[in-house]
Each structure stands twice: as structure tokens, then as C-alpha cells.
Amino acid sequence: MAMKEKLESIREAAEHDLRDAGDRQALESLRIRYLGKKGELTSILKKMGELSAEERPAIGKLANEIRARIEAELAARAAELQDAEQKKRMEKEKIDVTMPGKRHGLGHKHPLSIELDEIKEIFIGLGFDIVSGPEVEYDYYNFEALNIPKDHPSRDTQDTFYLTDNLLLRTQTSSAQIRTMEYRKPPIRIICPGRVYRADEVDATHSPVFHQMEGLVVDKGITMCHLKGVLEQFAHEIYGSETKVRFRPSFFPFTEPSVEVDVSCGECGGKGCRVCKQSGWIEILGAGMIDPNVLTESHIDPELWTGWAFGIGIERVAMLLYGIADIRLFFESDRRFLTNFTL
């Protein structure tokens, strides 16, 4: 077949195939087939050297015209396919503006935030201020100033996250009390809520990060009677006026005398059950009169001023209040759990 006839045959075949191309991928395959480096038109042009000098100009002109025509057909078909795809997509994405919209669910407070806000409101109503302290704390404020000796088990690296020999992640919010007593003169009445960290294994009742709230009162004539009255009021506000409160002697390095505070089990009403381990009571916090050494370390004269302090575990209060058996639920962000606390 003469070269001119071959070129015309390629043109006709290309036009026919381009009309039948169903998508842009098929179109690209045709471009490579006819115009690529190894395409049919390119293969023909490589044989131009076999033509006579008289034939080359005419065949060259025809080949260029056919190339230009195929390229134009490619562009036109590509535009048609793009337009068809756009119409199809618009039809698929068509929105009926007369249909009612879908309501998006609003976020809500985490159960720990709900409980912490409730506790704050109780103590604000009793005249307490809210203060905060750093979560990365000096050993001095976390232990030494709180009358905790160097050999105390809580200072061991198995229980505390140390960053350096002198820096650690605070194990209690009591460190904020020391900082407050350093710069604020009595009378002082504060609460210090926040995150604390301890090197505990994760299980149903322990977590390496949890929330505490310390309370502190320093004034003239402060006694255990004031402490007892405030904590009983707190327990009745949280668990109900029928709740019984019990104070048991205990020991903490920074308070003397010290007590642990129990409330009657809300599950059995104090009769004894699985929740309270048949005792009828559940411990909720520790408290006591501030040790004179702690006041002296904070440059407060224990001969003029007395005070008391307490520490509450927010997770523990919430678990008892809502009947939650596993502390890990507070940190897993499971919406099935969290939506139970929608306000």
C-alpha cells in the first residue's frame, strides 16, 4: 500500500476510534496508539527516507495535516467526555433544597467536667477561691514543703514520673497550696483542681493520669469542727442530704491530726453490698489539720494561724455518683459511654 493510502487509512481509523472512546482513559490509550513515539503515524513518518525527493514534500504535508486533525479530534472528544462527566456528577450531587436539613448533634461536657464544675460550684458557694499550679513541678513543692521526707515511698521512681532529679509530673495538687501560701497572706480559702500523674498500672481503678482537687483553709481559730462541717456539707450536696458521713483517724505527712472521710453506700443505703464490700461505707477523700511544719515552711506563723486541707479524687467521686465500675471509661472517648451524660 502506498504511503499516502496508509496515512489516509490511519486518519479514518483514528476518527472512528475517537468517536467510540467512552472515557478519558480510553482516549489517552488512542493518543498513544496513533501519536505516541511508537504510534502508527510515527511509524509511517519514520519511513519518509524511503521516498523520492519529489514525493517527500507532499507526503510530509499530508502527514502533518493528519496529525493536526487527530490532535483536534482528541481535544474535541476530551471536551465532550469532560462535559458528560460533569453533567453526570452534577446530576448525582443534585440537592433538593426543599428537603429538611439534617440536624448535627451538639457536643457536650465530659462527665468529669460536669462533676468538677458541680464541685467547684459547691465550694465557691462556701466562699472558696479557685487557684491552679503547674503540672510540671519542682520536688520541693510536691514533696519537701509538704513535710514528705526523702525516704517516703511516694518519692520513689516506681511511683513518680521524674523528668530530672528536681523536676517531676506532680503527684498531687497540694503543691499549688504551698505556692499559694508563699505569696498570699492569711486568711486563705482556696480549692486547687487539676490533673495529677502517678506511675500506676492501668486497670479498672487506677490510671497514670487522673484528676484531683485540693482544698485549703488558713485562718485564726480554725479547728477540726470547721473541717467536719464543710466536708459534711460537700457530701450532702453531692450524694444527697440523707447521706451519712464518717471520719476515721488516718495519717498523712502534711496534716496532723489526719482523717479519711467515708460516706454511706448509695447502692445499699449502708446495709452492705458488693459495691461497698459489705461494709456499708465508701471512702471518698483524705483530710486533716495542716501540720505546723508545713505552715512554717510557707512562712506562716503556726502560733497565730491554723488551717486544714483535704484532697478529693474527681474520678472516684464521679464513679460512685454514677455507678461506674471502670475508670478507663473516662479516657477512652467512647461515644456510647459519653452520650449518657448529655445535659
VMD Tcl script that draws the C-alpha trace (Angstrom):
set ca {
  {0.00 0.00 0.00}
  {1.30 3.44 -0.91}
  {2.29 5.71 1.98}
  {-0.47 8.19 1.11}
  {-3.07 5.48 1.36}
  {-1.63 4.29 4.66}
  {-1.88 7.81 6.10}
  {-5.49 8.15 4.97}
  {-6.26 4.75 6.47}
  {-4.75 5.84 9.80}
  {-6.83 9.05 9.73}
  {-10.09 7.17 9.11}
  {-9.32 4.57 11.79}
  {-8.38 7.25 14.32}
  {-11.56 9.26 13.69}
  {-13.68 6.13 14.05}
  {-11.96 5.04 17.27}
  {-12.09 8.51 18.81}
  {-15.85 8.71 18.28}
  {-16.25 5.41 20.16}
  {-13.95 6.33 23.08}
  {-16.07 6.05 26.24}
  {-13.82 7.76 28.80}
  {-10.64 9.77 29.14}
  {-8.54 6.70 29.88}
  {-9.59 5.14 26.56}
  {-8.87 8.47 24.88}
  {-5.33 8.52 26.25}
  {-4.75 4.99 25.01}
  {-5.80 6.08 21.49}
  {-3.48 9.08 21.60}
  {-0.57 6.80 22.42}
  {-1.67 4.30 19.77}
  {-1.72 6.84 16.94}
  {0.57 9.72 18.01}
  {2.92 8.18 20.56}
  {6.63 7.56 19.98}
  {5.81 4.09 18.75}
  {2.40 5.05 17.36}
  {1.09 4.19 13.94}
  {1.53 7.70 12.49}
  {5.04 7.98 13.90}
  {5.97 4.61 12.40}
  {4.86 5.79 8.97}
  {6.83 9.03 9.25}
  {10.00 7.08 10.07}
  {9.82 5.65 6.55}
  {9.94 9.07 4.89}
  {13.52 8.35 3.98}
  {12.41 5.68 1.56}
  {10.51 8.23 -0.57}
  {11.89 10.07 -3.52}
  {12.75 13.75 -3.25}
  {9.66 14.65 -5.29}
  {7.26 12.68 -3.00}
  {8.54 13.83 0.38}
  {7.03 17.38 0.43}
  {3.53 16.20 -0.44}
  {3.59 13.21 1.97}
  {5.12 15.34 4.73}
  {2.38 17.97 4.33}
  {-0.32 15.28 4.39}
  {1.17 13.63 7.49}
  {1.24 16.95 9.36}
  {-2.39 17.66 8.37}
  {-3.46 14.21 9.59}
  {-1.54 14.69 12.88}
  {-3.18 18.07 13.41}
  {-6.61 16.61 12.61}
  {-6.17 13.71 15.03}
  {-4.98 16.11 17.74}
  {-8.02 18.33 17.13}
  {-10.32 15.30 17.30}
  {-8.64 14.23 20.55}
  {-9.17 17.65 22.08}
  {-12.79 17.83 20.94}
  {-13.58 14.34 22.24}
  {-11.84 15.10 25.54}
  {-14.02 18.18 25.96}
  {-17.15 16.14 25.21}
  {-16.20 13.48 27.75}
  {-15.38 16.09 30.39}
  {-18.70 17.80 29.83}
  {-20.55 14.47 30.06}
  {-18.72 13.57 33.30}
  {-19.55 16.95 34.80}
  {-23.23 16.62 33.93}
  {-23.30 13.12 35.38}
  {-21.62 14.30 38.58}
  {-23.95 17.27 38.92}
  {-26.96 15.01 38.45}
  {-25.63 12.67 41.12}
  {-24.84 15.52 43.52}
  {-28.07 17.37 42.90}
  {-29.57 18.76 46.09}
  {-33.26 19.12 46.71}
  {-33.35 22.44 48.57}
  {-36.96 21.81 49.60}
  {-35.98 18.83 51.79}
  {-35.45 19.45 55.52}
  {-31.84 19.67 56.65}
  {-30.06 17.11 58.80}
  {-29.56 18.26 62.37}
  {-26.00 17.92 63.59}
  {-25.58 16.73 67.15}
  {-24.08 19.28 69.51}
  {-21.11 18.42 71.67}
  {-21.47 18.36 75.43}
  {-19.34 18.32 78.53}
  {-17.32 15.29 79.54}
  {-18.68 13.59 82.71}
  {-15.53 14.56 84.61}
  {-16.01 18.20 83.58}
  {-19.65 18.03 84.65}
  {-18.69 16.66 88.06}
  {-15.77 19.07 88.53}
  {-17.99 22.05 87.71}
  {-20.55 20.84 90.25}
  {-17.87 20.50 92.94}
  {-16.48 23.94 92.11}
  {-19.92 25.49 92.47}
  {-20.33 23.92 95.91}
  {-17.06 25.34 97.23}
  {-17.46 28.71 95.52}
  {-20.78 28.93 97.35}
  {-18.88 28.32 100.60}
  {-16.51 31.22 99.87}
  {-13.55 29.40 98.34}
  {-11.36 30.82 95.55}
  {-10.03 28.68 92.68}
  {-6.27 28.59 92.08}
  {-4.07 26.49 89.83}
  {-0.47 25.36 89.68}
  {1.95 23.86 87.14}
  {1.68 20.20 86.20}
  {5.47 20.01 85.81}
  {6.54 20.72 89.37}
  {9.65 21.04 91.49}
  {10.41 18.30 94.01}
  {10.34 20.97 96.72}
  {6.70 21.95 96.18}
  {5.46 18.42 95.51}
  {7.20 16.74 98.45}
  {9.64 18.63 100.64}
  {7.46 21.62 101.52}
  {4.62 19.19 102.31}
  {6.65 17.53 105.07}
  {7.25 14.38 102.99}
  {10.71 13.02 103.88}
  {13.30 11.88 101.35}
  {12.77 8.22 102.21}
  {8.98 8.32 101.83}
  {7.70 5.60 99.41}
  {5.73 8.15 97.35}
  {9.02 9.76 96.27}
  {10.28 6.55 94.72}
  {10.74 6.44 90.95}
  {8.35 3.47 90.84}
  {5.53 5.79 91.94}
  {6.53 9.18 90.48}
  {7.30 10.39 86.94}
  {10.63 12.24 87.31}
  {11.83 14.44 84.44}
  {15.10 15.37 86.17}
  {16.38 14.92 89.72}
  {14.48 18.06 90.68}
  {11.56 18.14 88.23}
  {8.58 15.80 88.06}
  {4.98 15.49 86.95}
  {3.06 16.49 90.05}
  {1.56 13.61 92.00}
  {-0.92 15.81 93.87}
  {-2.46 19.27 93.55}
  {-1.27 20.04 97.11}
  {1.77 21.66 95.52}
  {-0.49 24.53 94.44}
  {-1.40 25.07 98.10}
  {2.25 25.62 99.01}
  {2.69 28.08 96.16}
  {-0.44 29.95 97.26}
  {0.69 30.18 100.88}
  {4.03 31.58 99.72}
  {2.55 34.63 98.03}
  {-0.84 35.07 99.72}
  {-1.18 36.12 103.34}
  {-3.89 34.53 105.52}
  {-6.81 34.31 105.69}
  {-6.77 31.81 102.80}
  {-9.68 29.73 101.50}
  {-8.92 28.00 98.19}
  {-9.51 24.92 96.08}
  {-6.96 23.64 93.54}
  {-8.40 21.35 90.83}
  {-6.26 19.78 88.11}
  {-4.55 16.78 86.56}
  {-2.03 14.72 88.52}
  {0.25 11.85 87.49}
  {1.42 8.67 89.19}
  {3.25 5.63 87.87}
  {0.30 3.26 88.29}
  {-0.56 0.29 86.12}
  {-3.77 0.86 84.18}
  {-6.71 -1.16 85.47}
  {-10.35 -0.65 86.45}
  {-9.48 1.58 89.42}
  {-6.05 3.03 88.55}
  {-4.74 5.35 85.84}
  {-1.36 7.09 85.39}
  {-3.24 10.37 84.90}
  {-6.30 11.41 86.86}
  {-7.88 14.49 88.45}
  {-7.72 15.79 91.98}
  {-8.99 18.79 93.85}
  {-7.26 20.02 96.98}
  {-8.92 22.34 99.45}
  {-7.14 24.63 101.90}
  {-8.26 26.97 104.67}
  {-5.85 29.02 106.81}
  {-7.20 31.49 109.34}
  {-7.22 32.29 113.04}
  {-9.13 29.87 115.25}
  {-9.64 27.21 112.57}
  {-10.41 23.78 114.04}
  {-11.44 20.25 113.02}
  {-15.05 21.31 113.64}
  {-14.86 23.69 110.66}
  {-13.35 20.94 108.51}
  {-16.06 18.48 109.55}
  {-18.83 20.97 108.78}
  {-17.52 21.82 105.31}
  {-16.95 18.21 104.27}
  {-20.35 17.10 105.54}
  {-21.94 19.91 103.56}
  {-20.00 18.83 100.47}
  {-21.06 15.18 100.85}
  {-24.72 16.12 101.27}
  {-24.61 18.43 98.22}
  {-23.07 15.69 96.04}
  {-24.72 12.50 97.26}
  {-27.92 13.78 98.89}
  {-28.99 15.04 102.29}
  {-29.74 11.50 103.54}
  {-26.08 10.50 103.09}
  {-24.22 9.69 106.30}
  {-20.62 10.87 106.75}
  {-17.95 9.17 108.84}
  {-14.49 10.41 109.86}
  {-11.78 7.83 110.60}
  {-8.31 8.56 112.06}
  {-5.54 8.23 109.49}
  {-2.06 9.56 108.70}
  {-0.71 11.95 106.06}
  {2.71 13.62 106.31}
  {1.31 17.12 105.75}
  {-1.66 17.02 108.17}
  {-1.87 16.30 111.92}
  {-4.31 15.01 113.00}
  {-5.43 13.33 109.78}
  {-8.69 11.64 108.83}
  {-10.21 9.67 106.00}
  {-13.80 10.51 105.14}
  {-16.38 7.86 104.24}
  {-19.96 8.20 103.04}
  {-22.73 5.67 103.42}
  {-23.03 3.45 100.34}
  {-25.64 4.83 97.98}
  {-26.20 1.39 96.44}
  {-27.36 -0.35 99.62}
  {-28.04 2.57 101.96}
  {-25.36 1.38 104.39}
  {-26.64 -2.20 104.73}
  {-23.68 -3.77 102.92}
  {-23.31 -4.86 99.29}
  {-20.78 -5.69 96.58}
  {-20.05 -2.01 95.87}
  {-19.05 -1.20 99.48}
  {-17.57 -4.67 100.10}
  {-20.29 -5.37 102.66}
  {-19.07 -2.56 104.93}
  {-21.85 -0.08 104.22}
  {-19.26 2.72 103.78}
  {-17.19 4.07 100.88}
  {-14.08 6.24 101.29}
  {-14.18 9.49 99.26}
  {-11.29 11.67 100.48}
  {-8.49 12.35 102.94}
  {-8.16 15.45 105.13}
  {-6.70 16.89 108.31}
  {-5.30 19.87 110.16}
  {-2.25 21.36 108.44}
  {0.96 20.24 110.10}
  {2.73 23.24 111.75}
  {5.91 22.34 109.82}
  {4.07 22.95 106.53}
  {2.89 26.37 107.71}
  {6.39 27.28 108.90}
  {7.92 26.20 105.57}
  {5.46 28.55 103.84}
  {6.42 31.45 106.16}
  {3.13 31.37 108.07}
  {3.37 31.51 111.86}
  {1.62 28.39 113.27}
  {1.26 30.17 116.63}
  {-1.08 32.72 115.02}
  {-2.67 30.74 112.22}
  {-4.15 27.29 111.89}
  {-5.74 25.55 108.98}
  {-6.93 22.37 107.39}
  {-6.69 20.73 103.98}
  {-8.41 17.94 102.07}
  {-7.91 16.09 98.80}
  {-10.67 14.71 96.55}
  {-10.28 12.34 93.59}
  {-12.68 13.62 90.92}
  {-12.87 10.26 89.12}
  {-13.66 8.50 92.40}
  {-16.49 10.89 93.19}
  {-17.95 10.51 89.68}
  {-17.63 6.71 89.72}
  {-19.56 6.50 92.99}
  {-22.15 9.05 91.91}
  {-22.91 7.46 88.52}
  {-22.25 3.82 89.40}
  {-19.26 3.48 87.03}
  {-17.06 0.45 87.72}
  {-14.10 1.16 85.39}
  {-12.03 4.37 85.47}
  {-10.77 3.69 81.93}
  {-14.17 4.64 80.52}
  {-13.42 8.30 81.32}
  {-10.40 8.32 78.98}
  {-11.42 6.11 76.03}
  {-13.63 8.68 74.22}
  {-16.30 6.05 73.53}
  {-19.38 7.99 72.41}
  {-21.67 5.19 73.61}
  {-20.46 5.95 77.13}
  {-20.17 9.73 76.85}
  {-23.65 10.30 75.43}
  {-25.12 9.01 78.71}
  {-24.08 12.31 80.26}
  {-25.67 14.73 77.78}
  {-27.07 17.72 79.63}
}
mol new
graphics top color blue
foreach p $ca { graphics top sphere $p radius 0.5 }
foreach p [lrange $ca 0 end-1] q [lrange $ca 1 end] { graphics top cylinder $p $q radius 0.2 }
display resetview
